[in-house]
Amino acid sequence: MRSRTDDQTTKARLRDAAILRFAQDGLEATVRSIAADAGVSAGLIMHHFGSRAGLRQACDDHVQAVIRDGKSELMAPTGAPSAMLAHLAQLEGYAPLVGYVLRCLQAGGVLTAHLIEGMVADAVEYLDQGVAAGTLSPSRDEAARARLLTDFALGSLLLNLPAGRDPLDLDALPGWFTAYTERILLPTLELFTEPLLTDSSLLDAYLAS
């Protein structure tokens, strides 16, 4: 798994090892097991991150940043199709991040709630960028739209999780994520490009009420 900016510092390598281990075993994975994966001592992880919560926060921040950067590229007024195809060509590399997010959703709790709120806030920002660039239609409630889209994406992933509470097979995860993406991409793009409803009567009735 490549870091967001190919950062190969010790701290980045430890964070990436943690993302992989958390994706495989869930958030209950021990710091000792992460250290073993990285070939370092558990004390070195504590040195860099201060605590288990600090390590988890670093993982959250990285995953959120990768998602934000990728979505922002798709909001550009030019080059969005090329950016989409480039992301599709690299799908397997995103699989550990997806596995990590799935494990966070399974675990719940304050940190997961904070991660989701961060994703919603990022969605507001990059959707605003799309509106400003003319690639997206404006919404009557931008924040509500951003939250709904985030809920759709995370809920769909959680429903399709391939392993429940069992350990995820990291070797099989890239293939699963590629197949999942290929299955949802056409109906998603169709739904967003060619509206499901053929007229605005339902929306008009709701707004009038």
N, C-alpha and C positions, 0 to 999 in steps of 0.2 A: 504494500500500500504506500503510495507516494504521498508525502506531506503536501500541504497546500502550496507552498512555495519551494518544494524540494529541499526543505530545511532538514539537514542531516545532523544537527546538533544533538548532543546526548539527550537533552530534554525532549526534543521532538521525537527521537527514536523511542524513548520511554513512553511518551504519550501514544504513539502509534501502536506499540506493543500492548498497551492497556486497552485501546479500542478493539484490537483483534481478540484479546482474551475475554473482554466483557461481551463482545458479540458472540463468541463461542459458548461461554459458560453462564452468561448472565452477570448482573451487577454484583452478585455475591462472590464473584471470583476474588481470590485473595491477592494482596499485594505481593506476597511471596511467589505466587505462580506467575505473575506478570514479570517480576524480577528475573525469574528463571528463564522465561521466554526471551528476555532481553539480554541475558547473560551477565546480569549485574546483581548487586545485593539489594535487599529490600530497603536498607538504609539509604542507598543512593536515591531511590525514588522519593523517600521522605525528605531527603536533602533538597531535591529539586522542586517538590510540590507541597511540602509542609505537612500534608495529611492526606488521607484517603479522599476526603472531600475535595481537597485542592486538586488531586489528580483527576477526579471525576469532572470538576469544573473545567479543567484544561481540555479534556476530551470533548465536553459539551461545546466549548467555545470554538474548537477547531471544526467540529462537524457543522455547527451553525454557520461558520464563515465559508466553508466549502459550498454549502447549499446556497447561501446568499450570493456568492460570486457567480455561481452557475446560473441562477435565475436572472441576475442582473444582465448577464450577457445576452439572454434571450429577449430582453426588453429593448435592445438597441434598435434604432430606426432602420439600420441597414446591417446585414450580416447575421440576422437571427436564424435563418435557415441553415447557414453554414455552421453556426454555433451549435444548433440542435444536432446536426449530423456528427459534429465532432464529439459531443457528449455521448451520443449513441455508440460511437466507435470505442469509447472508453468505459462503457457501462460496467464491465467486470471490475474495474478499479474502484468503483464506488460501492461495491457490494459490502465490504466490511463496515463502511459508514452506515449503510442501511441496516445491517445487522445490529449495530450499536444502538441506533435509534429505536429499533424494534424492542431491544432489551430494556431500554429506558421506559418505553410505553408499558411494557409488562410490569416493571417494578413500581411505577407510579411514584408518589411522594413529592416532597417540596422541590427537589432539584429537577425532577422531570417536568413539573408544572412551570418552573422557571425557564427550562429549555423550550417548552412549547410557546410560552409567552414571547420569548425572544424570536422564535420563528415567525410568529404572527406579526410582531413589530417589523421584522425584516421584510415580510410579505407586503405590508403597507408601503414600505419604502420602495421596493422594486416595482410594485404595481403602479405607484405614483410616477416612477420613472417611465414606465410604459405609456401611461396616459400622456405625460408631457412630450414623449417622443412621437406620439400619434400611432403607436402600435396596439394600444388597448383603448377600449371605450371607457369613459368615466363611469363611476358608480354613484348612486345616490347616497351610499354609505360605504366609503372606502374601507373603513376599519372592519365593518361587518363582512364585507366581501373577502377581505384578506383572511379573516378568521375561518370563514366557511371553507375556503380553498385549502387552508392548512388542515382543517378537520377532515376534509375529503381525502387528502393525500395520506395523512397519518392513519386514519381509520381504515383505508383500503389496505395499506401495508400490514397493519395489525391483523386484519381478517385473513390475510393470505400468508401469514407467518408459517414457514414450513416445518417448524419443530416444536411448537408449544413451549413447554418448560424444559424440554430435553436440550442437551448441547446441540448447537448448530454445527453442521458439517461445513467448515469454512472452504473446503475444496469444492463442495457442491453449491455453495451459496452464490458464486458468480453466475453459474448457469441458471439457477432459479431466478435471480434478479433480472437477467437478460430476458428469459421467457416471460416473466411477469410484465416487464416493460413493453415487450412486443405485443402482449395481449391487450394492454390498456391504451396504448398510444393512439391507435386509429380512432376508437370511439371517443377518446378524450379530445383529440384535435377536432374531430367532427362536431362534437357537442359545443366546443368553444367557438368554432368558426361558423357553423351552420346551426342556428338556434333550434333547440328541440321543439319549442312551441312555434306554430306557424303564424300566430298573431299575438297582439299584446292584451287581449281581452282579460286574462286572469290578472295581469299586473295592473291594468287600468282599474279593475274592480277593487283590487286591494288598496290601491292608492286613493280611490274615491271614498272608501269606507273609513 
